[in-house]
Amino acid sequence: MSTPFILGCPFCGGRGHINKFISNAFTEFGKTVSWGVHCEDCKCGTSTALQLSGAKTPYDTTDKAVQAWNKRIPL
């Protein structure tokens, strides 16, 4: 599996970085894991909210997190 291409930050042009988040709470399926992308310079990023109901997070894979980051446009 190859690392997905991460575009530069739409706000400052900084480099995006993939982050893995693990919840401290257990669900019936174990700990919840989600992925996000954040700018190393201005610290903006994709949502990383965890859903503790056992449902999949919006970004339950690195590919989904990168796709969301790469679609962002400056406000």
Predicted model as a PDB file, atoms N, CA, C, CB and O in Angstrom, pLDDT in the B-factor column:
MODEL        1                                                                  
ATOM      1  N   MET A   1       0.848  -1.189   0.000  1.00 52.00           N  
ATOM      2  CA  MET A   1       0.000   0.000   0.000  1.00 52.00           C  
ATOM      3  C   MET A   1       0.886   1.243   0.000  1.00 52.00           C  
ATOM      4  CB  MET A   1      -0.961   0.004   1.228  1.00 52.00           C  
ATOM      5  O   MET A   1       1.794   1.362   0.823  1.00 52.00           O  
ATOM      6  N   SER A   2       0.627   2.145  -0.903  1.00 64.00           N  
ATOM      7  CA  SER A   2       1.435   3.348  -0.993  1.00 64.00           C  
ATOM      8  C   SER A   2       0.832   4.475  -0.156  1.00 64.00           C  
ATOM      9  CB  SER A   2       1.573   3.785  -2.450  1.00 64.00           C  
ATOM     10  O   SER A   2      -0.367   4.498   0.122  1.00 64.00           O  
ATOM     11  N   THR A   3       1.690   5.398   0.234  1.00 65.00           N  
ATOM     12  CA  THR A   3       1.240   6.558   0.989  1.00 65.00           C  
ATOM     13  C   THR A   3       0.505   7.499   0.056  1.00 65.00           C  
ATOM     14  CB  THR A   3       2.426   7.277   1.673  1.00 65.00           C  
ATOM     15  O   THR A   3       1.027   7.836  -1.007  1.00 65.00           O  
ATOM     16  N   PRO A   4      -0.721   7.944   0.432  1.00 75.00           N  
ATOM     17  CA  PRO A   4      -1.457   8.861  -0.441  1.00 75.00           C  
ATOM     18  C   PRO A   4      -0.761  10.219  -0.522  1.00 75.00           C  
ATOM     19  CB  PRO A   4      -2.898   9.035   0.062  1.00 75.00           C  
ATOM     20  O   PRO A   4      -0.123  10.665   0.432  1.00 75.00           O  
ATOM     21  N   PHE A   5      -0.900  10.868  -1.687  1.00 92.00           N  
ATOM     22  CA  PHE A   5      -0.308  12.184  -1.897  1.00 92.00           C  
ATOM     23  C   PHE A   5      -1.117  13.237  -1.147  1.00 92.00           C  
ATOM     24  CB  PHE A   5      -0.238  12.523  -3.405  1.00 92.00           C  
ATOM     25  O   PHE A   5      -2.331  13.332  -1.325  1.00 92.00           O  
ATOM     26  N   ILE A   6      -0.453  14.019  -0.318  1.00 94.00           N  
ATOM     27  CA  ILE A   6      -1.107  15.061   0.481  1.00 94.00           C  
ATOM     28  C   ILE A   6      -0.758  16.417  -0.115  1.00 94.00           C  
ATOM     29  CB  ILE A   6      -0.675  14.984   1.986  1.00 94.00           C  
ATOM     30  O   ILE A   6       0.415  16.776  -0.221  1.00 94.00           O  
ATOM     31  N   LEU A   7      -1.791  17.173  -0.506  1.00 94.00           N  
ATOM     32  CA  LEU A   7      -1.573  18.515  -1.038  1.00 94.00           C  
ATOM     33  C   LEU A   7      -1.130  19.454   0.071  1.00 94.00           C  
ATOM     34  CB  LEU A   7      -2.847  19.048  -1.711  1.00 94.00           C  
ATOM     35  O   LEU A   7      -1.296  19.157   1.254  1.00 94.00           O  
ATOM     36  N   GLY A   8      -0.560  20.601  -0.326  1.00 93.00           N  
ATOM     37  CA  GLY A   8      -0.184  21.625   0.636  1.00 93.00           C  
ATOM     38  C   GLY A   8      -1.416  22.244   1.278  1.00 93.00           C  
ATOM     39  O   GLY A   8      -2.527  22.111   0.765  1.00 93.00           O  
ATOM     40  N   CYS A   9      -1.216  22.907   2.379  1.00 92.00           N  
ATOM     41  CA  CYS A   9      -2.305  23.567   3.109  1.00 92.00           C  
ATOM     42  C   CYS A   9      -2.953  24.628   2.221  1.00 92.00           C  
ATOM     43  CB  CYS A   9      -1.781  24.206   4.428  1.00 92.00           C  
ATOM     44  O   CYS A   9      -2.254  25.428   1.599  1.00 92.00           O  
ATOM     45  N   PRO A  10      -4.294  24.637   2.159  1.00 87.00           N  
ATOM     46  CA  PRO A  10      -4.968  25.636   1.333  1.00 87.00           C  
ATOM     47  C   PRO A  10      -4.907  27.045   1.928  1.00 87.00           C  
ATOM     48  CB  PRO A  10      -6.410  25.237   1.130  1.00 87.00           C  
ATOM     49  O   PRO A  10      -5.243  28.015   1.249  1.00 87.00           O  
ATOM     50  N   PHE A  11      -4.487  27.165   3.173  1.00 89.00           N  
ATOM     51  CA  PHE A  11      -4.442  28.471   3.823  1.00 89.00           C  
ATOM     52  C   PHE A  11      -3.050  29.089   3.800  1.00 89.00           C  
ATOM     53  CB  PHE A  11      -4.917  28.351   5.249  1.00 89.00           C  
ATOM     54  O   PHE A  11      -2.891  30.269   3.488  1.00 89.00           O  
ATOM     55  N   CYS A  12      -2.033  28.276   4.135  1.00 93.00           N  
ATOM     56  CA  CYS A  12      -0.683  28.846   4.216  1.00 93.00           C  
ATOM     57  C   CYS A  12       0.311  28.166   3.288  1.00 93.00           C  
ATOM     58  CB  CYS A  12      -0.178  28.760   5.629  1.00 93.00           C  
ATOM     59  O   CYS A  12       1.439  28.637   3.146  1.00 93.00           O  
ATOM     60  N   GLY A  13      -0.085  27.063   2.651  1.00 93.00           N  
ATOM     61  CA  GLY A  13       0.824  26.350   1.763  1.00 93.00           C  
ATOM     62  C   GLY A  13       1.735  25.371   2.478  1.00 93.00           C  
ATOM     63  O   GLY A  13       2.555  24.709   1.842  1.00 93.00           O  
ATOM     64  N   GLY A  14       1.601  25.269   3.809  1.00 95.00           N  
ATOM     65  CA  GLY A  14       2.441  24.366   4.599  1.00 95.00           C  
ATOM     66  C   GLY A  14       2.203  22.904   4.262  1.00 95.00           C  
ATOM     67  O   GLY A  14       1.293  22.555   3.511  1.00 95.00           O  
ATOM     68  N   ARG A  15       3.035  22.074   4.832  1.00 95.00           N  
ATOM     69  CA  ARG A  15       2.988  20.643   4.566  1.00 95.00           C  
ATOM     70  C   ARG A  15       1.957  19.956   5.456  1.00 95.00           C  
ATOM     71  CB  ARG A  15       4.367  20.018   4.776  1.00 95.00           C  
ATOM     72  O   ARG A  15       1.924  20.180   6.666  1.00 95.00           O  
ATOM     73  N   GLY A  16       1.108  19.111   4.846  1.00 93.00           N  
ATOM     74  CA  GLY A  16       0.134  18.334   5.599  1.00 93.00           C  
ATOM     75  C   GLY A  16       0.759  17.072   6.154  1.00 93.00           C  
ATOM     76  O   GLY A  16       1.638  16.477   5.531  1.00 93.00           O  
ATOM     77  N   HIS A  17       0.305  16.667   7.321  1.00 93.00           N  
ATOM     78  CA  HIS A  17       0.850  15.500   8.014  1.00 93.00           C  
ATOM     79  C   HIS A  17      -0.297  14.617   8.490  1.00 93.00           C  
ATOM     80  CB  HIS A  17       1.746  15.929   9.210  1.00 93.00           C  
ATOM     81  O   HIS A  17      -1.261  15.118   9.070  1.00 93.00           O  
ATOM     82  N   ILE A  18      -0.205  13.310   8.255  1.00 92.00           N  
ATOM     83  CA  ILE A  18      -1.243  12.366   8.701  1.00 92.00           C  
ATOM     84  C   ILE A  18      -1.040  12.070  10.181  1.00 92.00           C  
ATOM     85  CB  ILE A  18      -1.203  11.042   7.864  1.00 92.00           C  
ATOM     86  O   ILE A  18       0.078  11.814  10.627  1.00 92.00           O  
ATOM     87  N   ASN A  19      -2.146  12.108  10.944  1.00 90.00           N  
ATOM     88  CA  ASN A  19      -2.116  11.799  12.375  1.00 90.00           C  
ATOM     89  C   ASN A  19      -3.090  10.675  12.682  1.00 90.00           C  
ATOM     90  CB  ASN A  19      -2.453  13.048  13.218  1.00 90.00           C  
ATOM     91  O   ASN A  19      -4.179  10.613  12.110  1.00 90.00           O  
ATOM     92  N   LYS A  20      -2.700   9.799  13.577  1.00 88.00           N  
ATOM     93  CA  LYS A  20      -3.557   8.710  14.046  1.00 88.00           C  
ATOM     94  C   LYS A  20      -4.030   9.050  15.449  1.00 88.00           C  
ATOM     95  CB  LYS A  20      -2.806   7.337  14.023  1.00 88.00           C  
ATOM     96  O   LYS A  20      -3.233   9.442  16.301  1.00 88.00           O  
ATOM     97  N   PHE A  21      -5.335   8.898  15.689  1.00 83.00           N  
ATOM     98  CA  PHE A  21      -5.925   9.192  16.988  1.00 83.00           C  
ATOM     99  C   PHE A  21      -6.586   7.934  17.538  1.00 83.00           C  
ATOM    100  CB  PHE A  21      -6.949  10.349  16.882  1.00 83.00           C  
ATOM    101  O   PHE A  21      -7.349   7.271  16.836  1.00 83.00           O  
ATOM    102  N   ILE A  22      -6.294   7.607  18.793  1.00 81.00           N  
ATOM    103  CA  ILE A  22      -6.890   6.445  19.443  1.00 81.00           C  
ATOM    104  C   ILE A  22      -7.652   6.952  20.657  1.00 81.00           C  
ATOM    105  CB  ILE A  22      -5.803   5.378  19.849  1.00 81.00           C  
ATOM    106  O   ILE A  22      -7.110   7.688  21.481  1.00 81.00           O  
ATOM    107  N   SER A  23      -8.925   6.549  20.758  1.00 74.00           N  
ATOM    108  CA  SER A  23      -9.738   7.009  21.879  1.00 74.00           C  
ATOM    109  C   SER A  23      -9.280   6.337  23.166  1.00 74.00           C  
ATOM    110  CB  SER A  23     -11.232   6.725  21.625  1.00 74.00           C  
ATOM    111  O   SER A  23      -8.679   5.263  23.130  1.00 74.00           O  
ATOM    112  N   ASN A  24      -9.559   6.962  24.291  1.00 68.00           N  
ATOM    113  CA  ASN A  24      -9.263   6.382  25.591  1.00 68.00           C  
ATOM    114  C   ASN A  24     -10.397   5.498  26.084  1.00 68.00           C  
ATOM    115  CB  ASN A  24      -8.986   7.475  26.600  1.00 68.00           C  
ATOM    116  O   ASN A  24     -10.240   4.767  27.062  1.00 68.00           O  
ATOM    117  N   ALA A  25     -11.528   5.563  25.413  1.00 63.00           N  
ATOM    118  CA  ALA A  25     -12.696   4.781  25.819  1.00 63.00           C  
ATOM    119  C   ALA A  25     -12.812   3.531  24.947  1.00 63.00           C  
ATOM    120  CB  ALA A  25     -13.990   5.634  25.724  1.00 63.00           C  
ATOM    121  O   ALA A  25     -12.492   3.554  23.759  1.00 63.00           O  
ATOM    122  N   PHE A  26     -13.272   2.449  25.556  1.00 60.00           N  
ATOM    123  CA  PHE A  26     -13.483   1.214  24.810  1.00 60.00           C  
ATOM    124  C   PHE A  26     -14.922   1.126  24.329  1.00 60.00           C  
ATOM    125  CB  PHE A  26     -13.133  -0.007  25.672  1.00 60.00           C  
ATOM    126  O   PHE A  26     -15.844   1.551  25.025  1.00 60.00           O  
ATOM    127  N   THR A  27     -15.109   0.582  23.156  1.00 61.00           N  
ATOM    128  CA  THR A  27     -16.437   0.252  22.650  1.00 61.00           C  
ATOM    129  C   THR A  27     -16.515  -1.264  22.635  1.00 61.00           C  
ATOM    130  CB  THR A  27     -16.704   0.872  21.213  1.00 61.00           C  
ATOM    131  O   THR A  27     -15.562  -1.940  23.024  1.00 61.00           O  
ATOM    132  N   GLU A  28     -17.624  -1.794  22.197  1.00 66.00           N  
ATOM    133  CA  GLU A  28     -17.734  -3.243  22.119  1.00 66.00           C  
ATOM    134  C   GLU A  28     -16.753  -3.828  21.099  1.00 66.00           C  
ATOM    135  CB  GLU A  28     -19.162  -3.640  21.762  1.00 66.00           C  
ATOM    136  O   GLU A  28     -16.486  -5.030  21.108  1.00 66.00           O  
ATOM    137  N   PHE A  29     -16.224  -2.980  20.226  1.00 65.00           N  
ATOM    138  CA  PHE A  29     -15.272  -3.418  19.210  1.00 65.00           C  
ATOM    139  C   PHE A  29     -13.827  -3.120  19.597  1.00 65.00           C  
ATOM    140  CB  PHE A  29     -15.591  -2.756  17.889  1.00 65.00           C  
ATOM    141  O   PHE A  29     -12.918  -3.374  18.806  1.00 65.00           O  
ATOM    142  N   GLY A  30     -13.599  -2.599  20.771  1.00 69.00           N  
ATOM    143  CA  GLY A  30     -12.254  -2.203  21.194  1.00 69.00           C  
ATOM    144  C   GLY A  30     -12.100  -0.699  21.131  1.00 69.00           C  
ATOM    145  O   GLY A  30     -13.091   0.025  21.036  1.00 69.00           O  
ATOM    146  N   LYS A  31     -10.881  -0.227  21.182  1.00 73.00           N  
ATOM    147  CA  LYS A  31     -10.639   1.213  21.103  1.00 73.00           C  
ATOM    148  C   LYS A  31     -10.948   1.716  19.702  1.00 73.00           C  
ATOM    149  CB  LYS A  31      -9.181   1.547  21.485  1.00 73.00           C  
ATOM    150  O   LYS A  31     -10.750   1.004  18.717  1.00 73.00           O  
ATOM    151  N   THR A  32     -11.436   2.950  19.621  1.00 75.00           N  
ATOM    152  CA  THR A  32     -11.774   3.559  18.345  1.00 75.00           C  
ATOM    153  C   THR A  32     -10.559   4.300  17.796  1.00 75.00           C  
ATOM    154  CB  THR A  32     -12.978   4.516  18.494  1.00 75.00           C  
ATOM    155  O   THR A  32      -9.898   5.049  18.516  1.00 75.00           O  
ATOM    156  N   VAL A  33     -10.274   4.085  16.524  1.00 80.00           N  
ATOM    157  CA  VAL A  33      -9.133   4.726  15.860  1.00 80.00           C  
ATOM    158  C   VAL A  33      -9.663   5.605  14.734  1.00 80.00           C  
ATOM    159  CB  VAL A  33      -8.118   3.662  15.310  1.00 80.00           C  
ATOM    160  O   VAL A  33     -10.555   5.196  13.991  1.00 80.00           O  
ATOM    161  N   SER A  34      -9.119   6.801  14.607  1.00 83.00           N  
ATOM    162  CA  SER A  34      -9.457   7.666  13.477  1.00 83.00           C  
ATOM    163  C   SER A  34      -8.186   8.322  12.963  1.00 83.00           C  
ATOM    164  CB  SER A  34     -10.510   8.741  13.882  1.00 83.00           C  
ATOM    165  O   SER A  34      -7.148   8.302  13.624  1.00 83.00           O  
ATOM    166  N   TRP A  35      -8.286   8.894  11.790  1.00 87.00           N  
ATOM    167  CA  TRP A  35      -7.150   9.525  11.125  1.00 87.00           C  
ATOM    168  C   TRP A  35      -7.504  10.948  10.744  1.00 87.00           C  
ATOM    169  CB  TRP A  35      -6.724   8.725   9.881  1.00 87.00           C  
ATOM    170  O   TRP A  35      -8.665  11.247  10.465  1.00 87.00           O  
ATOM    171  N   GLY A  36      -6.531  11.815  10.729  1.00 89.00           N  
ATOM    172  CA  GLY A  36      -6.732  13.193  10.305  1.00 89.00           C  
ATOM    173  C   GLY A  36      -5.473  13.710   9.633  1.00 89.00           C  
ATOM    174  O   GLY A  36      -4.408  13.101   9.733  1.00 89.00           O  
ATOM    175  N   VAL A  37      -5.600  14.835   8.950  1.00 92.00           N  
ATOM    176  CA  VAL A  37      -4.446  15.506   8.349  1.00 92.00           C  
ATOM    177  C   VAL A  37      -4.413  16.915   8.911  1.00 92.00           C  
ATOM    178  CB  VAL A  37      -4.521  15.514   6.768  1.00 92.00           C  
ATOM    179  O   VAL A  37      -5.437  17.597   8.955  1.00 92.00           O  
ATOM    180  N   HIS A  38      -3.243  17.347   9.336  1.00 91.00           N  
ATOM    181  CA  HIS A  38      -3.074  18.679   9.897  1.00 91.00           C  
ATOM    182  C   HIS A  38      -1.870  19.352   9.265  1.00 91.00           C  
ATOM    183  CB  HIS A  38      -2.917  18.617  11.425  1.00 91.00           C  
ATOM    184  O   HIS A  38      -0.898  18.696   8.891  1.00 91.00           O  
ATOM    185  N   CYS A  39      -1.947  20.668   9.151  1.00 93.00           N  
ATOM    186  CA  CYS A  39      -0.842  21.455   8.624  1.00 93.00           C  
ATOM    187  C   CYS A  39       0.238  21.578   9.694  1.00 93.00           C  
ATOM    188  CB  CYS A  39      -1.326  22.857   8.162  1.00 93.00           C  
ATOM    189  O   CYS A  39      -0.058  21.893  10.847  1.00 93.00           O  
ATOM    190  N   GLU A  40       1.484  21.330   9.315  1.00 94.00           N  
ATOM    191  CA  GLU A  40       2.597  21.438  10.263  1.00 94.00           C  
ATOM    192  C   GLU A  40       2.899  22.888  10.624  1.00 94.00           C  
ATOM    193  CB  GLU A  40       3.843  20.782   9.685  1.00 94.00           C  
ATOM    194  O   GLU A  40       3.528  23.147  11.650  1.00 94.00           O  
ATOM    195  N   ASP A  41       2.459  23.849   9.789  1.00 95.00           N  
ATOM    196  CA  ASP A  41       2.764  25.256  10.049  1.00 95.00           C  
ATOM    197  C   ASP A  41       1.647  25.974  10.805  1.00 95.00           C  
ATOM    198  CB  ASP A  41       3.030  25.972   8.744  1.00 95.00           C  
ATOM    199  O   ASP A  41       1.861  26.447  11.922  1.00 95.00           O  
ATOM    200  N   CYS A  42       0.446  26.061  10.200  1.00 93.00           N  
ATOM    201  CA  CYS A  42      -0.629  26.840  10.830  1.00 93.00           C  
ATOM    202  C   CYS A  42      -1.557  25.992  11.692  1.00 93.00           C  
ATOM    203  CB  CYS A  42      -1.441  27.543   9.769  1.00 93.00           C  
ATOM    204  O   CYS A  42      -2.452  26.532  12.343  1.00 93.00           O  
ATOM    205  N   LYS A  43      -1.363  24.674  11.707  1.00 89.00           N  
ATOM    206  CA  LYS A  43      -2.074  23.734  12.580  1.00 89.00           C  
ATOM    207  C   LYS A  43      -3.541  23.521  12.242  1.00 89.00           C  
ATOM    208  CB  LYS A  43      -1.979  24.199  13.973  1.00 89.00           C  
ATOM    209  O   LYS A  43      -4.253  22.893  13.026  1.00 89.00           O  
ATOM    210  N   CYS A  44      -4.022  24.020  11.105  1.00 88.00           N  
ATOM    211  CA  CYS A  44      -5.402  23.721  10.724  1.00 88.00           C  
ATOM    212  C   CYS A  44      -5.468  22.257  10.310  1.00 88.00           C  
ATOM    213  CB  CYS A  44      -5.898  24.661   9.564  1.00 88.00           C  
ATOM    214  O   CYS A  44      -4.432  21.647  10.046  1.00 88.00           O  
ATOM    215  N   GLY A  45      -6.665  21.683  10.250  1.00 87.00           N  
ATOM    216  CA  GLY A  45      -6.736  20.280   9.873  1.00 87.00           C  
ATOM    217  C   GLY A  45      -8.140  19.780   9.658  1.00 87.00           C  
ATOM    218  O   GLY A  45      -9.115  20.515   9.813  1.00 87.00           O  
ATOM    219  N   THR A  46      -8.225  18.510   9.297  1.00 83.00           N  
ATOM    220  CA  THR A  46      -9.511  17.854   9.096  1.00 83.00           C  
ATOM    221  C   THR A  46     -10.104  17.493  10.447  1.00 83.00           C  
ATOM    222  CB  THR A  46      -9.363  16.594   8.206  1.00 83.00           C  
ATOM    223  O   THR A  46      -9.403  17.482  11.459  1.00 83.00           O  
ATOM    224  N   SER A  47     -11.380  17.203  10.458  1.00 68.00           N  
ATOM    225  CA  SER A  47     -12.056  16.786  11.683  1.00 68.00           C  
ATOM    226  C   SER A  47     -11.507  15.438  12.130  1.00 68.00           C  
ATOM    227  CB  SER A  47     -13.589  16.710  11.473  1.00 68.00           C  
ATOM    228  O   SER A  47     -11.220  14.574  11.301  1.00 68.00           O  
ATOM    229  N   THR A  48     -11.363  15.262  13.426  1.00 56.00           N  
ATOM    230  CA  THR A  48     -10.904  13.988  13.966  1.00 56.00           C  
ATOM    231  C   THR A  48     -11.814  13.504  15.086  1.00 56.00           C  
ATOM    232  CB  THR A  48      -9.472  14.112  14.473  1.00 56.00           C  
ATOM    233  O   THR A  48     -11.414  12.677  15.906  1.00 56.00           O  
ATOM    234  N   ALA A  49     -13.039  14.021  15.119  1.00 54.00           N  
ATOM    235  CA  ALA A  49     -13.956  13.644  16.192  1.00 54.00           C  
ATOM    236  C   ALA A  49     -14.199  12.142  16.182  1.00 54.00           C  
ATOM    237  CB  ALA A  49     -15.286  14.398  16.058  1.00 54.00           C  
ATOM    238  O   ALA A  49     -14.446  11.549  15.133  1.00 54.00           O  
ATOM    239  N   LEU A  50     -14.126  11.539  17.354  1.00 49.00           N  
ATOM    240  CA  LEU A  50     -14.362  10.106  17.488  1.00 49.00           C  
ATOM    241  C   LEU A  50     -15.812   9.853  17.867  1.00 49.00           C  
ATOM    242  CB  LEU A  50     -13.417   9.491  18.536  1.00 49.00           C  
ATOM    243  O   LEU A  50     -16.399  10.600  18.649  1.00 49.00           O  
ATOM    244  N   GLN A  51     -16.379   8.807  17.312  1.00 49.00           N  
ATOM    245  CA  GLN A  51     -17.731   8.401  17.666  1.00 49.00           C  
ATOM    246  C   GLN A  51     -17.601   7.138  18.499  1.00 49.00           C  
ATOM    247  CB  GLN A  51     -18.633   8.169  16.389  1.00 49.00           C  
ATOM    248  O   GLN A  51     -17.128   6.115  18.004  1.00 49.00           O  
ATOM    249  N   LEU A  52     -18.015   7.197  19.761  1.00 48.00           N  
ATOM    250  CA  LEU A  52     -17.800   6.090  20.665  1.00 48.00           C  
ATOM    251  C   LEU A  52     -18.944   5.079  20.658  1.00 48.00           C  
ATOM    252  CB  LEU A  52     -17.597   6.608  22.046  1.00 48.00           C  
ATOM    253  O   LEU A  52     -18.972   4.178  21.497  1.00 48.00           O  
ATOM    254  N   SER A  53     -19.877   5.212  19.734  1.00 49.00           N  
ATOM    255  CA  SER A  53     -20.995   4.283  19.663  1.00 49.00           C  
ATOM    256  C   SER A  53     -20.633   3.015  18.909  1.00 49.00           C  
ATOM    257  CB  SER A  53     -22.180   4.946  19.008  1.00 49.00           C  
ATOM    258  O   SER A  53     -21.484   2.144  18.727  1.00 49.00           O  
ATOM    259  N   GLY A  54     -19.400   2.896  18.472  1.00 50.00           N  
ATOM    260  CA  GLY A  54     -18.991   1.741  17.683  1.00 50.00           C  
ATOM    261  C   GLY A  54     -19.113   1.995  16.193  1.00 50.00           C  
ATOM    262  O   GLY A  54     -18.678   1.177  15.383  1.00 50.00           O  
ATOM    263  N   ALA A  55     -19.704   3.130  15.826  1.00 50.00           N  
ATOM    264  CA  ALA A  55     -19.829   3.473  14.409  1.00 50.00           C  
ATOM    265  C   ALA A  55     -18.463   3.870  13.878  1.00 50.00           C  
ATOM    266  CB  ALA A  55     -20.860   4.620  14.194  1.00 50.00           C  
ATOM    267  O   ALA A  55     -17.597   4.316  14.631  1.00 50.00           O  
ATOM    268  N   LYS A  56     -18.280   3.709  12.600  1.00 51.00           N  
ATOM    269  CA  LYS A  56     -17.030   4.125  11.980  1.00 51.00           C  
ATOM    270  C   LYS A  56     -16.897   5.638  12.060  1.00 51.00           C  
ATOM    271  CB  LYS A  56     -16.957   3.650  10.516  1.00 51.00           C  
ATOM    272  O   LYS A  56     -17.893   6.356  11.967  1.00 51.00           O  
ATOM    273  N   THR A  57     -15.697   6.116  12.229  1.00 55.00           N  
ATOM    274  CA  THR A  57     -15.455   7.551  12.232  1.00 55.00           C  
ATOM    275  C   THR A  57     -15.498   8.049  10.791  1.00 55.00           C  
ATOM    276  CB  THR A  57     -14.088   7.893  12.906  1.00 55.00           C  
ATOM    277  O   THR A  57     -15.361   7.252   9.863  1.00 55.00           O  
ATOM    278  N   PRO A  58     -15.686   9.349  10.587  1.00 67.00           N  
ATOM    279  CA  PRO A  58     -15.677   9.875   9.224  1.00 67.00           C  
ATOM    280  C   PRO A  58     -14.386   9.531   8.489  1.00 67.00           C  
ATOM    281  CB  PRO A  58     -15.871  11.379   9.245  1.00 67.00           C  
ATOM    282  O   PRO A  58     -14.411   9.307   7.278  1.00 67.00           O  
ATOM    283  N   TYR A  59     -13.272   9.487   9.192  1.00 84.00           N  
ATOM    284  CA  TYR A  59     -11.988   9.181   8.569  1.00 84.00           C  
ATOM    285  C   TYR A  59     -11.394   7.970   9.273  1.00 84.00           C  
ATOM    286  CB  TYR A  59     -11.015  10.403   8.635  1.00 84.00           C  
ATOM    287  O   TYR A  59     -10.478   8.089  10.087  1.00 84.00           O  
ATOM    288  N   ASP A  60     -11.932   6.806   8.943  1.00 82.00           N  
ATOM    289  CA  ASP A  60     -11.462   5.586   9.578  1.00 82.00           C  
ATOM    290  C   ASP A  60     -10.300   4.952   8.812  1.00 82.00           C  
ATOM    291  CB  ASP A  60     -12.603   4.596   9.700  1.00 82.00           C  
ATOM    292  O   ASP A  60      -9.826   3.877   9.181  1.00 82.00           O  
ATOM    293  N   THR A  61      -9.842   5.614   7.747  1.00 87.00           N  
ATOM    294  CA  THR A  61      -8.646   5.187   7.018  1.00 87.00           C  
ATOM    295  C   THR A  61      -7.827   6.425   6.658  1.00 87.00           C  
ATOM    296  CB  THR A  61      -9.027   4.372   5.731  1.00 87.00           C  
ATOM    297  O   THR A  61      -8.344   7.542   6.628  1.00 87.00           O  
ATOM    298  N   THR A  62      -6.548   6.206   6.388  1.00 90.00           N  
ATOM    299  CA  THR A  62      -5.704   7.333   5.979  1.00 90.00           C  
ATOM    300  C   THR A  62      -6.168   7.883   4.641  1.00 90.00           C  
ATOM    301  CB  THR A  62      -4.226   6.906   5.894  1.00 90.00           C  
ATOM    302  O   THR A  62      -6.125   9.094   4.425  1.00 90.00           O  
ATOM    303  N   ASP A  63      -6.611   7.014   3.739  1.00 92.00           N  
ATOM    304  CA  ASP A  63      -7.071   7.479   2.425  1.00 92.00           C  
ATOM    305  C   ASP A  63      -8.247   8.443   2.542  1.00 92.00           C  
ATOM    306  CB  ASP A  63      -7.467   6.289   1.554  1.00 92.00           C  
ATOM    307  O   ASP A  63      -8.281   9.456   1.843  1.00 92.00           O  
ATOM    308  N   LYS A  64      -9.217   8.146   3.420  1.00 89.00           N  
ATOM    309  CA  LYS A  64     -10.376   9.035   3.599  1.00 89.00           C  
ATOM    310  C   LYS A  64      -9.949  10.381   4.175  1.00 89.00           C  
ATOM    311  CB  LYS A  64     -11.425   8.379   4.519  1.00 89.00           C  
ATOM    312  O   LYS A  64     -10.453  11.423   3.757  1.00 89.00           O  
ATOM    313  N   ALA A  65      -9.028  10.364   5.125  1.00 90.00           N  
ATOM    314  CA  ALA A  65      -8.557  11.621   5.715  1.00 90.00           C  
ATOM    315  C   ALA A  65      -7.838  12.476   4.681  1.00 90.00           C  
ATOM    316  CB  ALA A  65      -7.625  11.343   6.901  1.00 90.00           C  
ATOM    317  O   ALA A  65      -8.048  13.687   4.620  1.00 90.00           O  
ATOM    318  N   VAL A  66      -6.994  11.852   3.869  1.00 93.00           N  
ATOM    319  CA  VAL A  66      -6.261  12.594   2.841  1.00 93.00           C  
ATOM    320  C   VAL A  66      -7.211  13.112   1.767  1.00 93.00           C  
ATOM    321  CB  VAL A  66      -5.177  11.709   2.205  1.00 93.00           C  
ATOM    322  O   VAL A  66      -7.050  14.239   1.297  1.00 93.00           O  
ATOM    323  N   GLN A  67      -8.191  12.317   1.373  1.00 91.00           N  
ATOM    324  CA  GLN A  67      -9.173  12.776   0.376  1.00 91.00           C  
ATOM    325  C   GLN A  67      -9.909  14.009   0.888  1.00 91.00           C  
ATOM    326  CB  GLN A  67     -10.185  11.650   0.042  1.00 91.00           C  
ATOM    327  O   GLN A  67     -10.122  14.958   0.133  1.00 91.00           O  
ATOM    328  N   ALA A  68     -10.302  14.005   2.167  1.00 88.00           N  
ATOM    329  CA  ALA A  68     -10.994  15.165   2.742  1.00 88.00           C  
ATOM    330  C   ALA A  68     -10.070  16.383   2.751  1.00 88.00           C  
ATOM    331  CB  ALA A  68     -11.484  14.852   4.179  1.00 88.00           C  
ATOM    332  O   ALA A  68     -10.493  17.484   2.398  1.00 88.00           O  
ATOM    333  N   TRP A  69      -8.830  16.194   3.147  1.00 91.00           N  
ATOM    334  CA  TRP A  69      -7.855  17.296   3.174  1.00 91.00           C  
ATOM    335  C   TRP A  69      -7.630  17.857   1.775  1.00 91.00           C  
ATOM    336  CB  TRP A  69      -6.515  16.819   3.770  1.00 91.00           C  
ATOM    337  O   TRP A  69      -7.617  19.073   1.584  1.00 91.00           O  
ATOM    338  N   ASN A  70      -7.457  16.988   0.815  1.00 92.00           N  
ATOM    339  CA  ASN A  70      -7.154  17.431  -0.548  1.00 92.00           C  
ATOM    340  C   ASN A  70      -8.324  18.128  -1.231  1.00 92.00           C  
ATOM    341  CB  ASN A  70      -6.727  16.255  -1.379  1.00 92.00           C  
ATOM    342  O   ASN A  70      -8.112  18.816  -2.229  1.00 92.00           O  
ATOM    343  N   LYS A  71      -9.549  17.979  -0.733  1.00 89.00           N  
ATOM    344  CA  LYS A  71     -10.727  18.639  -1.311  1.00 89.00           C  
ATOM    345  C   LYS A  71     -10.965  20.010  -0.708  1.00 89.00           C  
ATOM    346  CB  LYS A  71     -11.960  17.780  -1.115  1.00 89.00           C  
ATOM    347  O   LYS A  71     -11.784  20.767  -1.228  1.00 89.00           O  
ATOM    348  N   ARG A  72     -10.280  20.353   0.366  1.00 77.00           N  
ATOM    349  CA  ARG A  72     -10.530  21.621   1.060  1.00 77.00           C  
ATOM    350  C   ARG A  72     -10.132  22.814   0.206  1.00 77.00           C  
ATOM    351  CB  ARG A  72      -9.774  21.659   2.385  1.00 77.00           C  
ATOM    352  O   ARG A  72      -9.175  22.756  -0.566  1.00 77.00           O  
ATOM    353  N   ILE A  73     -10.871  23.876   0.357  1.00 68.00           N  
ATOM    354  CA  ILE A  73     -10.545  25.120  -0.335  1.00 68.00           C  
ATOM    355  C   ILE A  73     -10.480  26.254   0.670  1.00 68.00           C  
ATOM    356  CB  ILE A  73     -11.582  25.431  -1.439  1.00 68.00           C  
ATOM    357  O   ILE A  73     -11.168  26.203   1.689  1.00 68.00           O  
ATOM    358  N   PRO A  74      -9.683  27.264   0.419  1.00 60.00           N  
ATOM    359  CA  PRO A  74      -9.608  28.392   1.357  1.00 60.00           C  
ATOM    360  C   PRO A  74     -10.947  29.119   1.453  1.00 60.00           C  
ATOM    361  CB  PRO A  74      -8.508  29.376   0.927  1.00 60.00           C  
ATOM    362  O   PRO A  74     -11.676  29.226   0.468  1.00 60.00           O  
ATOM    363  N   LEU A  75     -11.257  29.607   2.627  1.00 52.00           N  
ATOM    364  CA  LEU A  75     -12.493  30.399   2.836  1.00 52.00           C  
ATOM    365  C   LEU A  75     -12.282  31.827   2.392  1.00 52.00           C  
ATOM    366  CB  LEU A  75     -12.931  30.372   4.322  1.00 52.00           C  
ATOM    367  O   LEU A  75     -13.197  32.645   2.486  1.00 52.00           O  
TER     368      LEU A  75                                                      
ENDMDL                                                                          
END                                                                             
